Amino acid sequence: MTARELLEELWSLGVNISLNGDKLHIEVPPGVEINGLKPELIQHKSEIVTLLQSQIEEVQFVGNCPVLIVNGENPLDYPAGPENRPMDS
């Protein structure tokens, strides 16, 4: 399994993975078991950090709050909810 495939597997389980500096912060929903994926997380950690960092193009600030610009989009430019996000072509 590649690092990207591992991320996609975890996301499909509802696992939230974010960065805190160069450390991974992983939030697992109640009832979801990921212990079987821990060896692969350890193996691919540096690749996962690089993948997540590459998604962040820039950081803008609204007041004191950082807003991460991903794929050229500012999430604050859209009303809340996925139904209001532009569709990928």
C-alpha positions as CSV (number, residue, x, y, z in Angstrom):
1,M,0.0,0.0,0.0
2,T,1.4,3.4,-0.9
3,A,1.2,6.5,1.4
4,R,-1.6,8.0,-0.7
5,E,-3.6,4.7,-0.6
6,L,-3.1,4.6,3.1
7,L,-4.5,8.1,3.5
8,E,-7.4,7.3,1.3
9,E,-8.2,4.2,3.3
10,L,-8.1,6.1,6.6
11,W,-10.2,9.0,5.2
12,S,-12.8,6.4,4.0
13,L,-13.0,5.2,7.6
14,G,-13.7,8.8,8.8
15,V,-10.2,9.2,10.3
16,N,-9.0,12.8,10.4
17,I,-5.3,13.3,9.8
18,S,-3.7,16.6,10.2
19,L,-0.2,18.1,10.8
20,N,1.2,19.6,13.9
21,G,4.5,20.8,12.7
22,D,6.1,17.6,11.3
23,K,4.0,15.4,13.5
24,L,0.8,13.6,12.5
25,H,-2.3,14.3,14.5
26,I,-4.8,11.4,14.1
27,E,-8.4,11.5,15.3
28,V,-10.2,8.2,15.0
29,P,-14.1,8.1,15.3
30,P,-15.6,6.0,18.0
31,G,-15.9,2.4,17.0
32,V,-13.3,2.6,14.2
33,E,-10.3,0.3,14.6
34,I,-7.0,1.3,12.9
35,N,-4.5,-0.8,14.9
36,G,-3.9,-3.0,11.9
37,L,-2.7,0.1,9.9
38,K,-0.3,1.4,12.5
39,P,2.8,-0.4,11.0
40,E,2.0,1.2,7.6
41,L,1.5,4.6,9.3
42,I,4.9,4.3,10.8
43,Q,6.5,3.1,7.6
44,H,4.9,5.9,5.5
45,K,5.0,8.7,8.0
46,S,7.5,11.0,6.2
47,E,5.6,10.5,2.9
48,I,2.3,11.2,4.5
49,V,3.7,14.4,6.1
50,T,5.0,15.5,2.6
51,L,1.7,14.7,1.0
52,L,-0.3,16.7,3.5
53,Q,2.2,19.6,3.3
54,S,2.0,19.7,-0.5
55,Q,-1.8,20.2,-0.2
56,I,-1.3,23.5,1.6
57,E,-0.4,26.2,-0.9
58,E,-0.5,29.2,1.5
59,V,-1.7,30.3,4.8
60,Q,-3.8,33.5,5.0
61,F,-5.0,35.0,8.2
62,V,-8.6,36.3,9.0
63,G,-8.1,38.2,12.2
64,N,-5.9,35.9,14.3
65,C,-7.2,32.7,12.7
66,P,-5.1,30.9,10.0
67,V,-6.9,29.8,6.9
68,L,-5.2,27.2,4.8
69,I,-5.5,27.7,1.0
70,V,-5.8,24.3,-0.7
71,N,-6.0,23.8,-4.4
72,G,-6.4,27.6,-4.8
73,E,-9.6,27.7,-2.7
74,N,-10.2,29.6,0.4
75,P,-12.9,27.6,2.3
76,L,-14.3,30.8,3.8
77,D,-15.3,31.9,0.3
78,Y,-18.2,29.4,0.3
79,P,-21.2,29.1,2.6
80,A,-21.0,26.2,5.0
81,G,-21.8,22.7,3.6
82,P,-20.4,20.5,0.8
83,E,-23.5,21.2,-1.3
84,N,-22.2,24.8,-1.8
85,R,-18.7,23.9,-2.9
86,P,-17.8,24.0,-6.6
87,M,-18.0,20.7,-8.4
88,D,-14.9,19.2,-9.8
89,S,-15.1,18.8,-13.6
